[in-house]
Structures are given as structure tokens and as C-alpha cells.
Amino acid sequence: MKLLKLCLFFLLFSFTSQVYAQVFEGGLTVGFNGTQIDGDKVSGYHKLGAAFGGWVQTDLPKNLFFAMELKVNQKGSRMTPTQQNDYNKFVLRLDYIDLPVIIGYKFNDLLSVYIGGSYGYLFHKSYKSNYNGDDVDDYNIKDWDLNSIAGFKVNFESMINREWSKNIELDIRFQNSFISINENNTFIVGNWNNGEYNRLLSTSLFIPIKRNKN
């Protein structure tokens, strides 16, 4: 039910943006994430995951823009077996449907920066370990996640100078939970000893597929 509400909200925003905005853009995004979970005693962005979905964007006065996305974000944590950790291995996979809401500033046609927030719905989780069993329910992960977002976009064509890359943007962002994802606590960021928090470094391409001007 939560997933359906997210999809309907995104579609409603897309439709109203197209009807009322002076400039409406929409398209697809595809990329990958490097992720970790602060608080699980495993450091490093070792868990890789996919990031893909759709986006809409409208221009605002004074070089500002407002955007919304609906995307799959694969998050989690991974421990790679080494001699230092006695060859222990585990991987926690957390797959979310995220709804980021963003406001940004365009410096020029080459560079823009933005901040925002995101609500995430956890639709799949799994856990594999060679020392602690495979029961993902032992982790008590909430089925939702609230995140802060900060990032920037650069014109991809300016980087590779290919005709097919025209209007495509390279997006690099940091996305962090600001409320613990563990059911056993709800501590807000700052009390690192009492919670677990998704951390995500994402690199994606934003590919426009439609542009209308009224």
C-alpha cells in the first residue's frame, strides 16, 4: 500500500508539473551506489548496488530548480573476509523505493548543486553470513527510511564530447539516514552509539526523454 501511494504521488506531481510549469523536464536515471551502515561496526562503502528510476524537474526563478524522483536504491552493508577479521563474511541487502525531493541551483549549463530529502520504503531485505546465521529478521530493520541528500550534477557531454551524450547529466550525491533504521531505537543522527544509519554514495546518469514548453 505504501509503495502504491509513492507511485501515485510521483505520477500526480509529474502530471501537474507538465500542465502548469513553464518548463517541464522528465527522464530516466540509472547508476550505482556504494553503501555502508553506520553503527554495524563495519566501515567502508563496500556494498555495491543499483540505482535506477525516473525523475521530473521544473525551473524556478533566479536559477533555482525543483525536482522529484522515484527510484530503486539498493543499500546495505558488506564485510569481506580477510585475515584481520578471521575470514568472517556477511552481506546485508536492503532494497528501497525512494522518493527524493530536491531543490537546487544552476551555476550555468555545465554545473548545478542541490540539497533535499527522501522517504524510502523497504520492499526487500536479505542477509548472508558464514558466522551468524542467515535470518535477516534478527536485524530488526524498519520498513521505511528518512534521508538527507546533497549532491551536484555536471554536463556529461562536456566530459566525453560525444553527440549521443547531449543533455545527459552526471549526478553524484551523498544520501544519509537521519533516523536509525533499526526498530530497536529511533535515535536521530548525532548519537552514534544508539542506532544504525544508511550511508550512500551514488553516481548516476540523468537521461532526458521529454521536454515541453508552454
C-alpha positions in Angstrom: 0.0 0.0 0.0 2.9 2.4 0.8 4.5 1.6 -2.5 1.3 2.3 -4.4 0.9 5.7 -2.6 4.5 6.6 -3.5 3.9 5.8 -7.2 0.6 7.6 -7.4 2.1 10.7 -5.7 5.0 10.8 -8.2 2.6 10.4 -11.2 0.4 13.2 -9.9 3.3 15.5 -9.5 4.5 14.6 -13.0 1.1 15.4 -14.5 0.6 18.7 -12.6 4.2 19.8 -13.5 3.5 19.2 -17.1 0.3 21.2 -17.1 1.3 24.2 -15.0 5.1 24.7 -15.2 6.7 27.0 -17.7 9.4 24.4 -18.3 8.9 20.7 -17.6 11.6 18.0 -18.0 11.4 14.3 -17.3 13.5 11.3 -17.9 15.2 8.2 -16.6 18.1 7.8 -14.3 20.5 4.8 -14.0 23.6 4.3 -11.9 25.2 2.5 -9.0 25.6 3.0 -5.2 28.4 2.4 -2.8 26.8 1.9 0.6 27.5 1.2 4.3 25.6 1.1 7.5 27.0 3.3 10.3 26.6 1.5 13.6 27.1 -2.0 12.4 30.9 -1.9 13.2 31.8 -2.5 9.6 33.4 0.6 8.0 33.7 1.4 4.3 31.4 1.7 1.3 31.9 -2.0 0.3 28.3 -2.9 -0.6 27.6 -2.1 -4.2 24.0 -1.7 -5.5 22.0 -0.5 -8.4 20.1 2.9 -8.6 17.5 3.4 -11.3 14.2 5.1 -11.9 12.5 8.2 -13.2 12.6 12.0 -12.5 10.8 15.2 -13.2 12.1 18.7 -12.8 10.8 22.3 -13.1 12.7 25.5 -13.4 12.2 28.2 -10.7 13.2 31.9 -10.7 16.8 33.0 -10.1 18.5 29.9 -11.5 16.7 27.6 -9.0 15.1 24.3 -9.8 12.8 21.8 -8.1 12.9 18.1 -8.8 11.3 14.8 -7.7 12.4 11.3 -8.3 11.0 7.8 -7.9 13.8 5.2 -7.9 15.0 1.9 -6.7 18.0 2.3 -4.4 19.9 -0.9 -3.3 21.6 -0.3 0.0 23.1 -2.3 2.8 26.5 -3.4 4.2 29.2 -6.0 3.4 32.1 -7.5 5.3 34.8 -9.0 3.0 36.7 -11.9 4.6 40.3 -11.1 5.5 42.9 -12.5 7.8 42.3 -9.5 10.1 38.7 -10.4 10.6 39.3 -14.1 10.9 37.8 -14.6 7.4 34.3 -13.6 8.6 31.9 -12.7 5.8 28.4 -11.2 5.7 26.3 -9.1 3.3 23.1 -7.3 4.3 21.0 -6.3 1.3 18.3 -3.6 1.7 16.3 -2.7 -1.4 14.3 0.6 -1.2 11.8 2.5 -3.3 13.0 6.1 -2.7 11.1 9.3 -3.3 13.7 12.1 -3.3 12.5 15.8 -3.3 15.2 18.2 -4.3 15.8 22.0 -4.7 18.9 23.1 -6.5 20.8 26.0 -8.0 22.2 26.1 -11.6 25.5 28.0 -11.9 25.5 27.5 -15.7 24.7 24.9 -18.3 27.6 22.8 -17.0 27.2 22.6 -13.2 24.4 22.6 -10.7 24.2 21.8 -7.0 21.3 20.7 -4.8 20.0 19.5 -1.4 16.9 17.7 -0.4 15.3 14.9 1.5 14.0 11.4 0.7 11.4 8.9 2.0 12.3 5.3 1.4 10.1 2.2 1.5 11.9 -1.1 2.1 10.5 -3.7 -0.2 13.1 -6.4 0.1 15.9 -7.5 2.5 18.2 -10.4 2.8 21.2 -11.4 4.9 24.0 -13.9 4.4 26.7 -14.8 6.9 29.3 -17.5 7.5 29.3 -17.0 11.2 26.0 -15.6 12.4 23.2 -17.4 10.5 21.1 -16.1 7.7 18.0 -14.7 9.5 17.5 -11.2 8.3 14.7 -10.6 10.8 17.4 -10.6 13.5 18.4 -7.2 12.2 15.0 -5.6 13.0 15.2 -3.2 10.1 12.3 -0.8 9.7 10.3 -0.8 6.5 10.9 2.9 6.0 13.9 5.3 5.9 14.2 9.1 6.0 17.3 10.6 4.4 19.1 13.9 3.7 20.6 14.4 0.3 23.3 16.7 -1.1 25.0 16.5 -4.5 25.8 18.0 -7.8 25.3 17.5 -11.5 27.7 18.1 -14.4 27.0 18.2 -18.1 28.1 14.7 -19.3 28.7 15.9 -22.9 31.3 18.3 -21.7 33.3 15.4 -20.2 33.3 12.9 -23.1 32.5 15.1 -26.1 30.1 12.7 -27.8 26.9 13.6 -29.7 24.9 10.9 -28.1 25.6 12.3 -24.6 23.8 15.6 -25.4 21.7 16.9 -22.5 22.7 13.9 -20.3 23.9 14.9 -16.8 26.2 13.0 -14.5 24.9 13.1 -10.9 27.0 12.5 -7.8 25.3 12.6 -4.4 25.6 11.7 -0.7 22.5 10.3 0.9 22.3 9.7 4.7 19.7 8.4 7.1 19.0 10.9 9.9 16.8 8.5 11.9 18.0 5.0 12.8 16.8 2.2 10.5 16.8 -0.3 13.4 13.4 -1.0 15.0 15.0 -1.2 18.5 15.8 2.5 18.6 14.7 5.8 17.0 17.7 8.0 17.8 18.4 10.9 15.5 21.8 11.4 13.9 24.4 12.5 16.4 24.1 9.7 19.0 26.2 7.2 17.0 26.3 4.6 19.8 22.5 4.1 19.6 21.5 3.4 16.1 22.2 2.2 12.6 22.1 4.5 9.6 22.2 4.0 5.9 25.1 5.8 4.2 25.1 6.0 0.4 27.5 7.5 -2.3 25.7 7.4 -5.6 26.8 8.0 -9.2 24.1 8.1 -11.9 23.3 9.4 -15.3 20.2 11.5 -15.8 18.8 11.0 -19.3 16.0 13.3 -20.5 13.3 11.8 -22.6 10.8 14.7 -22.8 10.9 18.4 -22.8 7.8 20.7 -23.2 7.5 24.4 -23.3 4.1 26.1 -22.9 
